[in-house]
Amino acid sequence: MNIREIILDILLELEKTDGYVNVLLADVLDKYDYLSTQEKAFINRVTQGTIERRIQLDYVLNRISKMPVNKMKPLIRQLLRMSAYQLMFMDAVPDSAVCNEAVKLAKKRKFVSLQGYVNGVLRNLAAAINDKRIVYPDADNGPVAYLSVMYSMPEWLVEHFLKFYGRDDAEIILRAFLEQKPVTLRLEEGLSGREQDSLIKSWEEKGVLVSRHPYLSYAVKVEKIDGIKHLNGYEEGLFTVQDVSSMLVVEAADIKPGQTVIDVCAAPGGKSLHAATKLGDTGKVLSFDLTEAKVERLEENRRRMKKDNMVTAVRDARAADEGLYGLADVVLADVPCSGLGVISKKQDIKYHVTPESIEELTVLQKDILKNVANYVKLDGTLIYSTCTISPLENEEMVEWFCDVFPFELESIDAYLPKQLRGIENSSIGNSSNENSIIGNNGMVQLLPGIHDTDGFFFAKLRRIR
């Protein structure tokens, strides 16, 4: 089986099962571990790219083919999509090779009668690309259609981003979703400056590109890595993968030695591990998640990072545990959400999420908050967070919570990096959202492309009675 056939089978499986590309791709690459690094990279790039650009690919194919993409046989549809992606976005792959390999695959998979059709569509597409004859929706007269096609985003989500963030910022966000981002690591805060520099130098000597993150001194961005586990210091627990947005949650919580922290939806454990570091030798972190598999991952990371003050357990965040009532100085509630802030890392989120699914998630979020509010002691802190940029799940959820429970928002400003500090009425976004981006109102909405983080929301709430 050649690598293009592997890609085709992945795409067919995704269409058939409505699964997630990162999960299936990881399983397939593990199965074909004998492939070269270059071959694996090609499989990853074309698979992910075809998913990422699907709406744009379909738009272009529908202007070349007499048969609409949604009426094609599944194998032909996915074969043309993956081939169109190579023609449009991979200059290093010759057009002739793309066309010839697609024809061979059609024949091999018993679609001999459609060889000529596949060949004709792809050669016409290649010519249209080279001659710049592809006409896209007009940006001014049809902004929703234009943004949807150019950034491969469903139209209802384009309208969502336009409503809350305005035209300019919405396009910045959509563009950021398509950009490849470095991996962000949190270095253990116990490392001295000299130890940090030595660790970073050891990575750079192996060809890794490393840059300091502008927001936090212990955060670094790495590129050109062949797996995190191969970096010096991994086994010793000197660093962990964690986005800066997640680090800022722990900074905002202002965790002190001796406190009790409960992390109710903790996997994979970035915030729990960070909290355990802040506690030092005293205090404890109770780190919970819903399934054995998630808790096993928590426990694996706890052991590697040598956090003896962190306890892991399987627990449903919706299920009351009276033994935890009033116990926590800090509760971290990073609840299940639509994930609209991390589309750049999980491209197929945009095809799975619906307005109805967001409504369903808000019910789950409220159920979790109703329960875990009981765990916070008087004057204790609840940090509510999501990896989405949907006000329904963020600002509106916090407003509901403060109306129903004895909590009030507390300023986060003092805990933010200087680049994000002191902006109570941000100019980012339209008037309906002007107070909820960054500021003293106790809520922070970080936006892809505008801030140097994932799309992420968090709010700091203090129990007042």
N, C-alpha and C positions, 0 to 999 in steps of 0.2 A: 504494500500500500504506500503510494507516494504522499508527500506532505499536503498537496492540494486536496487529495481525496480525504485525508484526515480532517482538514478544515471543513470540507463539504459535509462530512458526517456529523461534526459538531454542530454546525448550523441547522442541519435537519433535525437533530435530536432536540435542540433548543426550541425549534418551531413546534415540534410534536408534543413536547412535555411542558412548554412554557416555563422552563427552568431558568437558572441564572448562569451567565456565561463564565463568571470567575470560578464557580464551583465545578462545572463540567470541564472547563479548560484545565484546571489543576489536576483533575482525575486523569484526563487524557495524556497530559504531558508526563505524568507519573507512569502511566502505562507504557508510553513510548520513550522511556528514559534513555534508551540507547541512542537516540537521535543526537546530532551535533548541536552545539549551542546556537549556531546560526540557523539550523532548521527549526529548532524550538522557537527562536525569536521570530521567524517568518510565520509560523503557525499562530503565535500569540498576536502578532501585529495584524495579520489579515482577519483573524477571527474577531478580535476586539474591534478593529476598525470597521468591519462590515456591520457589526451591531451598532457601534457608535454613530455611523453615518447612514443608517438604514433609510431614513425619510428622504434624505438628499439623493441617495442612490436610486430609490424607487421613483422619485420625481424625474430624474434624468432618463432612466430606462423607459418610463412611460412616454417619453417624447421621442424615443428611438424605435421602440417596438410597437407593432400594431396590436399585439396582445397585451392587455394591462397586466401589471405585475401580480395583482391579487387574483387573477384568473389563471395564471400559469400553474403547471404541475409543480409541487413543492421542490423537487430536485432541480428543475430548470430554474425556478425562481432563485434558489439559494446559489446555484452555480453562476447565474448572471450577476447577482449582487456581489459575490466575492470577487468576481472577475472585474466588474465595474469599479470596485474599490481599488484594485491594483492599477487599473488604467488611470484613474483620477488622482490617486494620492501616493503612488509609489513609482517615482520617476526612474528608479534604478532597475525596474523590471521592464524589459522590452515589450512593446505592444504585441508583437508577433508571438512572443512566448505565452502571454496571457491568453490570446485567442486560440493558439494551437493546443495548449494544455486543457482549455475548457472543452474544446471539440473532442479531444481524446477521452476526457472524463464522461462526456455525454454518451459516447460510443460504448465505453467500458461498462456504464451503468444501464445499458440496454435501451438507450434513447437514440438509436441510430437514425431514425426518421427525423429527428430534430437537430442533427448535427449542423445542417446548412443554416437553420434558423439561428442557432447559437452563434455560429461563425458570423453570420450577417449582422446580427445585432451588435456584437462586440466590435467588429471592424467599422461599422458605421459610427459607433460611439467613439472609438479611438480617433476617427477622422474629425468628428464634431468637436472633440476636445482640442485637438491640434489646431483646428481652424477657428477655435473660439466661437462656435456657432450655437452653444447652449445658452438659451435665454431663461433667466430666472425671474421669479415674481418681482414686481417693481417695489423698491424699498419704501417709496413715499406713498404711493396709491394703495398698496396692500401690505402694510408693515407686519401684520400677523402672519400672512402666508410667506412673506420674504424671510422673516426670522425663523419660522418653522422649518423651511427648506434649507436655508443656509447653515443653520445650526442643528439640524435634525432633532427638533424638539416638537412634540405634539402640540397642536394649535391651542388646546385648552390650557396647557402649561405656559405657553407664550403669553396668552391673555392674562394669566395669573401673575406672571412676573411684571408685565406692563402695568397692571393695576396697582401693584404695591411699590414698584421701584422706578416707574417711568421709563421712557424709551431708551435714553442713553445708558442708564445703569443696568437695565434689563439686557441690553446687548452686550455690555461688559460681562455680566454674569454668564450669559449663554456662551460667549466666546471662551471664557475661562473653563467651562465644562469640557471643552474639546482640547484643552492644552494638557500636555503631559507634565506632571508635577514631580518634583523630587520627593523622596521619602524623608519624613521628619523623625528624628530621634531625640529622645530625652536622655541626656547624660545624667548619671547619678549626681545629685547635688553635693554629695560628700567628696567628690573629686576636686582636688585643688586645680588652679589654673594651669599649673605645670603638667599635672596628670592628664587634664583634658587635652592640652596641646600635644602631649606625647601620644595619646590614643589616636587623635586625629591624624597626626603625622604618619602613624603606622598604616592607616587606611589609605592615605594619599600615596604612599610608596607602592601600594598595590593597584594604583590607577583609579581609585575612587575620587570623584569630585566632591569636595566638602565645602560648605559655606555656613557661616554662623547665621542663625535666625535673628532678624533685627528686634524681635519682641522680648526674647528671654535669653539670658546669658548661658543657660544650660541646654538650649535647644540648637540642633544643627540640622542642615539639609544635606542629604547625600544623593549622588547620582552615579550611574555607571557601576552599579554593584551587582555581583553575581550571588544574590541571596544574603539576607541579613545575618544568617547563621554563620557565614564564612568570615565575618568581620572580627578582628581582634577585640576581645573584651566581651563577646556575646556570652560565652559559657560562664564567665566570671560575674555576670550580672552587672556590668558597668553601664549598660544602656538598655533602653527598650524603645520599640516603635510607638510613637504617640504624636498625634497632631497637636500643634500649639494651642488650638482652640480648646482642646481637652485639658491641656496644662493650665490654661487660664482659669478653668473652672476650679481647680484645686487652689490656685493662688487666691481667687475670690473668696473661697471658703475660709481663709485665714485660720488654718488648722494649727493648733498649739500642742506641744508635748503634753502627754497625760490625758488627752481627750479620747472620747469614743466616737468613731466614725462608722456609719453604716452606709454601704454602697449597695443599693437594692437591685440594680440591673447592671451588674459589674463587668461581665465578660466583654472583651478579652482581658481586662484588668488594668488598663493604663492609669485610670484615676485612683483605683485602690492602691496600686503600687506607689503612686506619687504621694498619696495621703500617708501611707506607711512611712515613707521617707521623711515627710514633714513631722511626724510624731516622734522620730528619733527612737530612743530606747524605752520610752514610756508611752502608755496609751495603746489602743488597739483599733484595728479596722475589721469590721465584720463584712465580708464580701460575698454577696449572694447572686445567684442567677437561677433560671427556671429549669434547666436540664442538666443531666449528668455530664453530657458532652461539654457544655459551656463551663461547668465547674471544674472539670478535668483540665480544661485550658487555663482557667484561673490558677489552679493549683500548680500546674506546670510552670507558669510564669512566676508565681510566688516563690517556688523553690529556686528557680534560676536566679532571681533577684535577691534571694536570701532575706526575705521579709518574715521573720518569726513573729512579728506583731500583727500579722494579717491572718485571719481565719476565714476559710471558704466553706460554703454549704449550699446545697440545693434548696431553693425556697422560691415560691411564687410571690411576687411583690404585691399581689392583690389579696393574699391570704393573711388574715390578722394573726399576730403573735404577741399576746399580751405581755409576755416576758420581755419584750423589747420596748414597751410603752414608756416614754419619758426617759429613755436610756441615752439617746444620742445627743452629743454636742453638735454634730454635723451629720445630716443625711444627704447623700448624693443620689439624685433620682434622674439618671440619664435614660429616659423612657423610650420604649419602642416608638418609632415615628416613620413618616413617609420617606425620609432619607434624601430629600430634594437638595440638601446642601452638599452631598458627596457623590453627585452624579458623575463627576470626573473620574472617580475611582470605581464606580459600579454603574456602567453606562445603561444597562437594561432596566434600571429603576424607573426611568422615564416612560417605559412601555408598560410597566406593571402597575404603577400607581394610577389611581382614578379619584375623582372627587368623592365617590362613595367610600373608597378605601380610607381616605383621609378622615371622613366622618366617623367611620368605624374605629379608627385609631384614637380619635379624641375621646371616645367612650372608654377605651382601655386606659388611656392616660389618666382620665379622671378617676377610674377605679383604683389605679395605683396610688395616686395622690391622696385619695380619701383614706387609704390604709396607712401609708407611710408617714402622713402628717402626725399620727399618734406616737411615732418613735422619737420625735424631736422634743427635747426638754425645754422648759421655760427659758427664754432668751437664747435658745439654740438656733441653729441655722439649717435651712433646707435650701439646697441648690437644685433647681429644676433645669434640665438641659435637654436639648435635642440636636440632631444633626440635620435639621431641615430649615428651610427659609419660608415656611408657611405660617403667616400670622395666626391662622385658626388654631394651630398646634402650639404656638409660642405666646405672643402677647395676649391674645384672647384667653388662652388657657390660664395664664398667670392672673389676669383680671378676675376670671371666674373663681380661682382658688382663694384670692384675697377677699372676695365677697362672701365666701362660704366658711372659711376657716380663720382662726385667730392668728393670722400672720400679716406682716407688712413688708413691703419692699425696702431694702436697705442699699445704700449707695455702694457701687462697686468701683467707683472712680479711683480710689486710692490704691487699689490692687492691680490696676491695669498698667501695661507698659506705657511709656511716655507718648508713644505714637498714637495711642487710643484714648488718652486721658483728657478729661475736661471738655468733652464735646456733648453737651446735654441735648442741644437741638441741632442734630446733624443736618448738613445740606444734602446728604445722600438720601435719595428716595423722594417720593412726592409728599404732599402735606399730610395725607392720611397716616403716614408712617414716620413723620419727622422726629418724634420723640422716642423712637424705639430702636434706633440703630446702635448708638453707643452713648453712655452717659450716666449721670447721677441718679437717674430714675430707677436704678437697680436692675435694669435689663440690658443685655448686650446682644445685638444681632450682627454677626460677622458674615460678610458676603464674599463669595468666590470672585476673584479678579479685582475686588475693591480692597479687601484686606488680605494679608499674606497668611491665610489659613483656609481650612475647609469652610463651607457654609455651616454655621453653627450658632445656636442660641443658648443663652443661659441667664437665669435670674436668681438673685439672692434674696431669700425671704427669712425674716426673723419671727420666731414665735413670741407673741406679746402677752398671751394669757393662757 
